[in-house]
């Protein structure tokens, strides 16, 4: 392609000229060789970070598409150019959700320590590392909670009856008081949380295994101490009700289901992979074992998130690893 054409297509700048010159040199080198096009090492990302790079990438992509259609260059060379462009595309240029720029959090729990690197806080319930498996949790025993509630209620009832007898000693009749029925206790949550500041777009990847068909388990990105934000909840198959996955929005007004999907139960005690991606435009996808199961768009939360939480409600789930990627806020 004539140099004058490339000069007209690309903005002038030190890094831009360097990139275009490098492309021309590589193209010339490839055409001069009689054997198959040889691979090459692209420059580091730090070398081309000027504001004009997005425009450069757009124009370069158009040229690569044109060269590919006309078969004007080696196909391996063109693929290398595409790979190079993908390296420098921003969070919303490669797709509407886009790649993330850096790793913000990683934990495979192999060190057995939840207090550092990263530092987790047990908000409620119990969490521990089971060596060789990963992170495990336990909620409070609802039976014990019910027994305590019943005991207190009986003591209060005895005092109430004694008071009624003393106050009604001059009355000929006493109205019997029915024993109140203690309320059924709700299954408490075991909540583990860590502070991590991230922009509104992120990618969360985790491996986990489910061991019993009880309760539910959630991954959550949060804002503030009240754990408001978004949650991906897995609920195992329980009786006639099949297993489900839900994408939930949690605000001060309560919980709202954004999307839901029916699943085959995962209680095979094997590791399963989950990937949750959110773009700046609020579009979210959740993939389970490489298959998209949830898809939605919601812009209720526009500000940055400041926390990541794991929420166990009566389930027996082991988390093998968790990775959070995005732009640090």
C-alpha positions, 0 to 999 in steps of 0.5 A: 500500500503506498505510504501516502495512503497510510499517512493520510489514514493515520493521525501523526504522532510519535507512537503512531508513526512508530506503529505504522512504520513497524507494520510496514517493515514487517510487511516488507520482511514477510514479502521478501521471504520465500518461505512461510511468514514467520511469527513476531513479537509485538511491542509492549502496551506501554509504548502506545497509550496516547489518546489517538490510539483508538482511532489508529486501531479503527483505521488499522482494522479497516486496512486489515479487513481490506487486505484480507478481502483482496488477499494482499497479505499473508493470512498469518501476518493479518491474524497477528495484526488482529491479535495486536489490535485486540491487546490495546482495545479498551474495556468497551471497544472489543465488545459491548462488555469488553475485556477487563484491564487488570486483575483486582483480586485472586484467591485459591485459598491454598494458604489457608488464611482468610485474613490476608492477601486478600483479607476477608471478613466473616460477617456472619456464620462460619467460613474456613479453608478445607485443605485440598478442596477450598473455601467452605461455610456453615450457617447457624443451626436453625433447630438450636435457634428454635429451641432457644426461642421456645425456652424463652417463650415458656419462661415469659408465659410462666411469669405472665400466668403468675402475674395474672393469678396475683392480680386476679385473686379477688376474681371468681374466674380466671381466663386461661392464657393460650401458650404462644407458638414460637415462630419458625426461624428463618435460615440464617446467612453465612456471609463472607466479605472483602473490600475491593474497589472496582469500576462499574464494569467487571469480570468475576470468575470462580470454580465451585462444587455443590455437595448437598441439595439444600439452601442456596449460594450467592456471589455478590458485588456490593456497594456500602455496608448493606450489601446492596448491588448484584448477586448471582444465586445458585439454588440446588434441586429441592424436591419437585423444584428444579435447580435454578440460577438467578441474577438478582438486584438488591437495593434498600427497597428489597430484592428484584430478580433480573433474570432466571434460568433452570438448570440440571443439578450440580450436586455431582461433587465436581468443580464447575466454572462460573463467569460473570461479566458486566459492561459499562452499559449495564449488560451482564452475562453469566456463563456456567461451564462455558455456556451462557445461562443468564443475560440481562441489562440493568443500570440501577447501579452506576457508581463504582462497587466497593466490595465482593461477598459470598453468601451461603443460605443453608447450602454446602458449597466449596469455592475452589478459586475466585478471580475479579478483574476490572478497572480499579476505581 
